C-alpha cells in the first residue's frame, strides 16, 4: 500500500513539474523586455513607471539599462519592487553620493584639518598642476550599490538574477560600446554610470569604462537580440534646447552629445513596442533634489500607456514578490585579502581598515573601513567583493593607488582679528616613509604667518608628528589690557597690541577606545607682546614690551569629536581637554619663573530636531601653581578667528576684552537651516572669569559677563561665510563680525 502511495505522489509531482515547465516555456506567452535609458536625475522617472508595471501585474522577463537606467534596472532585476525603490531613493542624499563626501568620523585629526582648512586642492606632478579627471571618484555610489545588491553578491552571470539583466558601458580607449552581463554586479553598474568628467572611469578586467550613454543610451536592439517579443522602453533623455535654454558650458556640451543620441532614437523608437517618455523637460540631469516630482512624472507617463500595458498583464495573476529585508546586519568573515597595493603595506591598509578577522563583521563596519581608506586620499579607487568559499566568506579588497604625491592647496580667510589672508600650501606624501606627509603653509595678507607639519601615520599605533608655526597680529584693544598683563595705568583709552607667537612641537598621537585621540608631546614657544602706542615725546618709536620670553613645556591632550560638521554641527559630541606643564622660561623681562601648568576642558553637544539644531558648549580652564605673569591667561571676546593660545571667542565683547587665569564659559546656540547649507543662528553665552576664581569664597555668586548674537551662516567650498551682530547688556554698543572661509 505504502509503495503505491509513493508511486502516485512521484507521478503527481512529476506532472506538476512538467506542467510548470510547459507554462514557463509556453511558446504562446510573449517574452517581455524592459529597456531603461540614461539621463542622470531624470532616470528617477523609471521608478514611477516600475511602480505602475508592478501594480498591473506585468511580468518582466529581461531588463537592460544604461547609466541611471542601469542603476535602477539592476536593483529591479535583483528583486526590489518599484515601491521599494521609491522608498530607497527618497532617503538618499545625492549631494553626498555624487560629491564623494566622506563622514568626518572616518577621518583622522590631520585629514580633518586638511578638509576644514583648504578650499581648493590641486594635484601636481613634475612641477605641473594636474586637473583631476573627474569631480568625483564614484566611491560613494559604489558603496551604495554594494550594500543594496549584497543579497545577489554570489551571482556572477547576470542572466541568473531574479530577472535577467545587462547594462552598457563604453570602452574609453576604443570608443566601443560593451555589454556587461557578468562579473560583479555593483562594479558593472558603476561603470555604466561613470559619466565623463563627473565620475572617474571604472576598470574591469584591464579595460577602462565610462558611461554607456556615450555610445548607446537606449540599448533596445541588444535587448531584442536576447529573444524578447515585446519591449517596454522608458526614455528620459534630453531633447535639443533652444538658445534661451543654453545657459552655460555644461548645457552646450550636453547639447552636442544629444545630437547623436536624438538622431539614433528616431530608429530605436521603432524597435520599441510600448514607448514611454515622461514629461521631464523642466528637470536636469542633476535635479536629484526634485526626485519625488520626477518619480511622479514616470507614473503619469506610464498611465498614459495604460491601454497598451493592460494587454501584457499576466493571465496567471502574477504579482511581484516584495524583496524581504536582509535578515542580518553582519557576516562572518574568515579573512580579508588585499591586492593592488605596492607603495602602501598590508599592515598600513589593515590599520586604517580596522576590521579583525575571523569573526562577525557588521556591513556598516565594512562601509566605515572603506571610508577610512578613502579618507587618506592615497587610493584613486577601492573595489571590494564578498566571496563565499567552503572555509567561510572572504572580503577581497582591490585598491588602485594614486600616483599623485604632491598637492597645491589654496584658501582665503577674513575675520576681525587676523584680517584678510590668502593661504598657499604645498603638501608631499611618501617623503621618507610610505605613510608620511610634509605640509607647508605660507599665509599672506594683513599678517604674514606660516605653518609646517611633518606626520608619520602609523594607523592604530602611535603616530609621530612635528609642528612649527608663526602667528602674529596687530589689534587695537582697550587700554585695560595693560592693567591686566602689566599692572600699568595709562591715560589713553586704547592701544595697538602687537602679538607674536612662534611655536615648535614634537608629539606622539594615537586613538584610544571609541574615537578618543590622545596626544603627548613637548613644546617650545617664543612669545612676544608689545605696543608702540606708548611712545615718549623724545622717542616716539620706543616700544612698551609686555612679554618677551621663551617657554619650554610638555603637554597632553585628549580629543573626542563626533560632530557631523565642524562649523554648523547638528549632531554629536566634542570633548577637548588639554594640560600644559611649563618647565622653563627664558625671559628678557622677568627671571622669577616658577613651574606651573594650565589645564582646560571643553564639552560640546549638538542635537537635531528637523531643520532645527540645538547645541551647547561648556569650557573650564584654570592654572595649577603660580603662572607668574598673564601671558597664558584666558582672553575672551570677538568671533571668527582661529584660536591662538588661550584667546577665545565670546559674543558681546570685542577681542581681548575680558581676561583672567581662570574661566568658566557657557554657550547655547539655536540653528535653523532655512534651506540646505543656509543657517540662521541665535546665540547666548555667559562667563565668569578672574584670577584664581575658584579660590574666592563667593565665586559662584559673583557677577559674570553675558552676550548675545544673531547671525546668518552659509556653507561654501571655501568654508563658512558668516555675518553676526553681537551685543551685551553690559556694553553701550554692539559689534558686527564678518567671518569668511576656513580658519587658518
PyMOL commands that set and color helices and strands:
alter all, ss='L'
color gray80, all
select helices_A, chain A and resi 2-24+40-56+68-77+82-90+94-99+104-106+109-115+139-148+150-152+158-160+185-192+212-214+220-224+249-271+288-304+306-310+346-353+363-374+480-485+693-695
alter helices_A, ss='H'
color red, helices_A
select strands_A, chain A and resi 32-36+62-66+120-125+128-130+134-136+164-171+177-180+197-199+202-204+207-211+230-234+274-276+330-339+359-362+379-389+392-401+406-413+421-429+436-445+449-456+463-478+494-512+516-531+544-561+572-587+596-609+612-625+634-636+647-648+658-660+662-675+678-690+705-716+719-727+735-740
alter strands_A, ss='S'
color yellow, strands_A
deselect
rebuild
show_as cartoon
